[in-house]
């Protein structure tokens, strides 16, 4: 399975939150899964962290590799795909994640019902 984590799923994983279903925890932890974290999610978390909305250490992103996650940069192709998306969701970070999932052939692991309407969640 090739997964792209939605930002809230990433945060729940890092916090070992009960909000993340056990089946999804197993999927993320599975050696058969390739799990990606978007630079857009890192950007979104850093904005919220700098505003005091999220309590994470300053070096939190340095540990993503140790979690076994692959970092996915934002490319021009991803940005162009955002412009082709129907206006289902207005959040620019979520729209980027959808575009990246489409371009890269990834399943977006999300709990956001609106994002799921794009048909990229597994």
Secondary structure, 3 states (H helix, E strand, C coil): CEEEECHHHHHHHHHCCCCCCHHHHHHHHCCCCEEEEEHHHHHHHHHHHHCCCCCCCCCHHHHCCCCCCEEECCCHHHHHHHHCCCCCCCCHHHHHHHHHHHHHCCEEECCCHHHHCCCCCC
